[in-house]
Amino acid sequence: MIDERRVPTPVGEPAVLEAVAGVVAEVAGTTELRGVGIGMPGFVDRAGVLRFAPNLPGVVDFPIREELEARLGIPVRADNDATCAAWGERQLGAAQGYNDVILVTLGTGIGGGIVAGGSLLRGANGFGGEIGHMVINTDGPPCPCGQRGCWERYASGSGLAGIAQRAAAEGRAPRVLARAGGEPAMVRGEHVTVAAAEGDRGAQDVLAELGWWVAQGLADLANVFDPEAFVLGGGLVEAGDLLLNPVRAAFAELLTGAAYRPPVDILPATLGEHAGAIGAACLFEIPREIGRS
């Protein structure tokens, strides 16, 4: 990262276009740019059209790549932000040297990106990688996407809060409950991670339960894609081995035929919140297979 600018999220397509173009101009200064890569939160098709973005009100079927190229006069590439993050981790982060790897971002929800054979796997329309909405329990809680029991309802930050609130109400996490002022409904994920880092067994058990749900989804993905590795990113991974070790242990038990197949590495992401921006810039690199040494 050489430079960075942040602006408030605008409302509506014209404002989004103006904001992005303005940031590009401000960062570029007098530098002659060769291209601009953009990661967008939503369904970005292969033509660089943002078809749907639930967190960008008023933005539907927005041809951002075409509009920006016309505005800037240089090549633009656009993709989903989690797909970009996967490419960033593969090219310059934790997944370097892996040709088949899946990025899983564990935040408020779950995002993902898939690299297969050294190239991004986008699907027929470019919408691939929406792994957080795999249904793992048809009787589970409703999801904002309209389905019930999506993976992200169990294995995300909101999932952690739900597990922790139940544990606090049942008396299994007293120190976590104390941090929330004695109100189970006020328990948040950060109460768990702080208490777990301090050595509280109740909080660590909550993270282990979360780890099981994370591993359940990873095992399902491994059965479909047979990756060499998973890279876990997002805010929850800041818990480090307190989360990663339970994930790895549960994954080894849940993966079909685990004893008869090579191990699958489960790694923490290294590029942090900049992974999407770095990966978007790397969209200009020619995909190539890079074997591990």
C-alpha positions as CSV (number, residue, x, y, z in Angstrom):
1,M,0.0,0.0,0.0
2,I,1.4,3.3,-1.1
3,D,-1.4,5.7,-0.3
4,E,-5.0,5.5,1.0
5,R,-8.1,7.7,1.0
6,R,-11.5,7.1,2.6
7,V,-14.8,8.8,2.0
8,P,-18.3,8.2,3.4
9,T,-20.4,5.7,1.5
10,P,-22.5,7.7,-1.0
11,V,-26.1,7.0,-1.9
12,G,-27.1,6.4,-5.5
13,E,-25.2,5.5,-8.7
14,P,-24.1,9.1,-9.7
15,A,-22.8,9.7,-6.3
16,V,-20.9,6.4,-6.1
17,L,-19.4,7.1,-9.5
18,E,-18.4,10.6,-8.5
19,A,-16.9,9.4,-5.2
20,V,-14.8,6.6,-6.8
21,A,-13.6,8.8,-9.6
22,G,-12.7,11.5,-7.1
23,V,-10.7,9.1,-4.9
24,V,-8.8,7.8,-8.0
25,A,-7.9,11.3,-9.1
26,E,-6.8,12.3,-5.6
27,V,-4.6,9.2,-5.0
28,A,-3.1,9.3,-8.5
29,G,-2.1,13.0,-8.3
30,T,0.3,13.6,-11.1
31,T,1.1,9.9,-11.6
32,E,0.2,8.4,-15.0
33,L,-2.1,5.4,-14.2
34,R,-2.1,2.3,-16.3
35,G,-5.4,1.0,-14.9
36,V,-7.8,0.9,-12.0
37,G,-9.1,-2.1,-10.2
38,I,-12.3,-2.0,-8.1
39,G,-13.8,-4.4,-5.6
40,M,-17.5,-3.9,-5.1
41,P,-19.8,-5.3,-2.3
42,G,-22.4,-7.2,-4.3
43,F,-23.0,-9.2,-7.5
44,V,-20.6,-8.0,-10.1
45,D,-21.0,-9.7,-13.5
46,R,-18.3,-10.5,-16.0
47,A,-18.9,-7.2,-17.8
48,G,-18.1,-5.2,-14.7
49,V,-21.8,-4.3,-14.0
50,L,-22.8,-4.2,-10.3
51,R,-26.1,-6.0,-10.6
52,F,-27.1,-5.9,-6.9
53,A,-25.5,-4.4,-3.8
54,P,-27.6,-4.7,-0.6
55,N,-25.3,-2.2,1.3
56,L,-25.3,0.4,-1.4
57,P,-28.8,1.9,-1.5
58,G,-30.0,2.9,-4.9
59,V,-27.4,1.0,-6.8
60,V,-28.8,-1.7,-9.2
61,D,-27.5,-2.8,-12.6
62,F,-24.8,-0.2,-12.4
63,P,-22.2,-0.4,-15.3
64,I,-19.4,0.9,-13.1
65,R,-16.5,-0.4,-15.2
66,E,-17.8,1.2,-18.4
67,E,-18.7,4.4,-16.7
68,L,-15.4,4.8,-15.0
69,E,-13.4,3.9,-18.2
70,A,-15.3,6.7,-20.0
71,R,-14.6,9.1,-17.2
72,L,-10.9,8.2,-16.6
73,G,-9.8,7.2,-20.1
74,I,-7.9,4.2,-18.8
75,P,-8.7,0.5,-18.4
76,V,-10.9,-0.5,-15.4
77,R,-11.5,-3.9,-14.0
78,A,-14.3,-4.5,-11.4
79,D,-15.2,-7.6,-9.4
80,N,-16.8,-8.6,-6.1
81,D,-14.8,-7.3,-3.1
82,A,-14.4,-10.8,-1.5
83,T,-13.3,-12.3,-4.8
84,C,-10.7,-9.5,-5.0
85,A,-9.6,-10.3,-1.5
86,A,-9.1,-13.9,-2.4
87,W,-6.9,-12.9,-5.4
88,G,-4.9,-10.5,-3.2
89,E,-4.2,-13.2,-0.6
90,R,-3.3,-15.7,-3.4
91,Q,-0.9,-13.3,-5.2
92,L,0.7,-11.4,-2.3
93,G,-0.7,-12.8,1.0
94,A,-1.2,-16.0,2.9
95,A,-2.2,-18.1,-0.1
96,Q,1.0,-17.5,-2.2
97,G,2.0,-20.8,-3.8
98,Y,-1.4,-22.4,-3.7
99,N,-3.3,-23.0,-7.0
100,D,-6.5,-24.2,-5.4
101,V,-7.5,-22.1,-2.4
102,I,-10.7,-20.7,-0.9
103,L,-10.8,-17.4,1.1
104,V,-13.4,-17.2,3.8
105,T,-14.0,-13.9,5.4
106,L,-15.6,-14.2,8.9
107,G,-17.1,-10.8,9.7
108,T,-20.7,-9.7,10.4
109,G,-21.5,-12.2,7.7
110,I,-19.4,-14.6,5.6
111,G,-17.9,-13.7,2.2
112,G,-15.7,-15.8,0.0
113,G,-13.5,-16.1,-3.1
114,I,-12.4,-19.2,-4.9
115,V,-9.1,-19.8,-6.8
116,A,-9.1,-23.0,-8.9
117,G,-6.2,-24.1,-11.0
118,G,-4.4,-20.8,-10.4
119,S,-7.3,-18.7,-11.6
120,L,-10.3,-17.0,-10.0
121,L,-13.4,-19.1,-10.3
122,R,-16.2,-16.6,-10.9
123,G,-19.0,-18.9,-12.3
124,A,-21.1,-18.4,-15.4
125,N,-22.3,-14.9,-14.5
126,G,-19.5,-13.8,-12.2
127,F,-21.5,-14.3,-9.1
128,G,-19.6,-17.3,-7.7
129,G,-18.2,-17.3,-4.1
130,E,-21.3,-16.4,-2.1
131,I,-20.4,-19.2,0.3
132,G,-22.0,-17.5,3.3
133,H,-25.4,-18.4,2.0
134,M,-24.9,-22.2,1.8
135,V,-27.9,-23.6,3.8
136,I,-26.6,-25.9,6.5
137,N,-29.8,-26.1,8.5
138,T,-33.2,-25.7,6.8
139,D,-34.8,-25.3,10.2
140,G,-32.3,-22.6,11.3
141,P,-32.8,-18.9,11.9
142,P,-33.9,-16.6,9.1
143,C,-31.2,-14.9,7.1
144,P,-31.5,-11.4,5.5
145,C,-31.1,-13.1,2.1
146,G,-34.5,-14.7,2.5
147,Q,-33.4,-18.2,3.3
148,R,-33.2,-20.0,6.7
149,G,-30.2,-21.6,8.3
150,C,-27.4,-20.0,6.1
151,W,-23.9,-20.8,7.2
152,E,-23.3,-17.2,8.1
153,R,-26.0,-17.3,10.7
154,Y,-23.9,-19.8,12.6
155,A,-20.2,-19.0,11.8
156,S,-20.0,-15.2,11.6
157,G,-19.8,-12.4,14.1
158,S,-23.5,-12.5,14.5
159,G,-23.3,-16.2,15.0
160,L,-20.7,-15.8,17.7
161,A,-23.0,-13.4,19.5
162,G,-25.9,-15.8,19.4
163,I,-23.7,-18.7,20.8
164,A,-22.3,-16.4,23.5
165,Q,-25.7,-15.1,24.5
166,R,-27.1,-18.6,25.0
167,A,-24.0,-19.7,26.9
168,A,-24.3,-16.6,29.2
169,A,-28.0,-17.2,29.8
170,E,-27.3,-20.8,30.7
171,G,-24.5,-19.9,33.2
172,R,-21.7,-21.3,31.0
173,A,-19.8,-18.1,30.5
174,P,-20.0,-16.0,33.7
175,R,-17.0,-13.7,32.8
176,V,-18.4,-13.0,29.4
177,L,-21.8,-12.1,31.0
178,A,-20.0,-9.9,33.5
179,R,-18.4,-7.9,30.7
180,A,-21.8,-7.4,29.2
181,G,-23.1,-5.9,32.4
182,G,-25.0,-9.0,33.5
183,E,-27.4,-8.9,30.6
184,P,-27.2,-11.9,28.2
185,A,-28.9,-10.0,25.4
186,M,-26.1,-7.4,25.5
187,V,-23.3,-10.0,25.0
188,R,-21.2,-9.3,21.9
189,G,-18.4,-11.1,20.2
190,E,-15.8,-8.8,21.5
191,H,-16.8,-9.8,25.1
192,V,-16.0,-13.4,24.2
193,T,-12.7,-12.8,22.4
194,V,-11.3,-10.6,25.2
195,A,-12.3,-13.0,28.0
196,A,-10.9,-16.0,26.0
197,A,-7.6,-14.2,25.5
198,E,-7.5,-13.7,29.3
199,G,-7.8,-17.5,29.8
200,D,-11.5,-17.8,30.6
201,R,-12.5,-21.3,29.9
202,G,-16.2,-20.5,29.3
203,A,-15.3,-18.0,26.6
204,Q,-12.9,-20.4,25.0
205,D,-15.6,-23.0,24.9
206,V,-17.8,-20.5,23.1
207,L,-15.1,-20.0,20.5
208,A,-14.7,-23.8,20.2
209,E,-18.4,-24.0,19.4
210,L,-18.1,-21.3,16.8
211,G,-15.1,-23.1,15.4
212,W,-17.2,-26.3,14.9
213,W,-19.7,-24.3,12.8
214,V,-16.9,-22.7,10.8
215,A,-15.4,-26.2,10.2
216,Q,-18.8,-27.6,9.1
217,G,-18.9,-25.1,6.3
218,L,-15.3,-25.6,5.3
219,A,-15.8,-29.4,5.2
220,D,-18.8,-28.9,2.8
221,L,-16.7,-26.6,0.6
222,A,-13.8,-29.1,0.6
223,N,-16.0,-31.9,-0.6
224,V,-17.0,-29.8,-3.6
225,F,-13.8,-28.0,-4.5
226,D,-11.0,-30.1,-3.0
227,P,-8.8,-27.2,-2.2
228,E,-5.2,-27.3,-1.0
229,A,-5.9,-24.6,1.6
230,F,-8.4,-22.3,3.2
231,V,-7.5,-18.8,4.1
232,L,-9.6,-17.3,6.9
233,G,-9.9,-13.5,7.1
234,G,-12.2,-11.0,8.7
235,G,-12.5,-9.6,12.2
236,L,-13.1,-13.0,14.0
237,V,-9.7,-14.3,12.9
238,E,-8.1,-11.7,15.2
239,A,-8.8,-14.3,18.0
240,G,-5.9,-16.2,16.5
241,D,-5.3,-19.8,17.6
242,L,-8.1,-19.5,20.1
243,L,-10.4,-19.9,17.1
244,L,-8.1,-21.5,14.5
245,N,-7.1,-24.5,16.6
246,P,-10.8,-25.5,17.2
247,V,-11.5,-25.0,13.5
248,R,-8.7,-27.2,12.5
249,A,-9.6,-29.9,15.0
250,A,-13.2,-30.0,14.0
251,F,-12.4,-29.9,10.3
252,A,-10.3,-33.0,10.6
253,E,-13.3,-34.8,12.1
254,L,-15.9,-33.5,9.7
255,L,-14.1,-33.8,6.4
256,T,-15.2,-36.8,4.4
257,G,-12.4,-39.4,4.1
258,A,-9.9,-37.1,6.0
259,A,-7.6,-40.1,6.8
260,Y,-7.3,-41.0,3.1
261,R,-6.5,-37.6,1.6
262,P,-3.7,-35.0,1.9
263,P,-4.2,-32.5,4.7
264,V,-5.9,-29.2,3.9
265,D,-4.1,-26.2,5.3
266,I,-6.2,-23.6,7.3
267,L,-4.3,-20.4,7.4
268,P,-5.0,-16.9,8.7
269,A,-5.1,-14.1,6.2
270,T,-2.2,-11.7,6.2
271,L,-3.4,-8.6,4.1
272,G,-6.1,-7.5,6.6
273,E,-8.7,-5.0,5.5
274,H,-6.5,-4.0,2.5
275,A,-6.9,-7.5,0.8
276,G,-9.7,-6.4,-1.4
277,A,-8.0,-3.3,-2.7
278,I,-4.7,-5.1,-3.3
279,G,-6.5,-7.9,-5.0
280,A,-8.4,-5.5,-7.2
281,A,-5.1,-4.0,-8.4
282,C,-3.8,-7.5,-9.0
283,L,-6.7,-8.2,-11.4
284,F,-4.4,-6.6,-14.0
285,E,-1.9,-9.4,-13.6
286,I,-2.1,-12.4,-16.0
287,P,-3.3,-15.4,-14.0
288,R,-0.6,-18.1,-13.8
289,E,-0.1,-21.3,-11.9
290,I,2.5,-21.1,-9.2
291,G,3.5,-24.4,-7.6
292,R,4.6,-24.5,-4.0
293,S,8.3,-25.0,-3.4
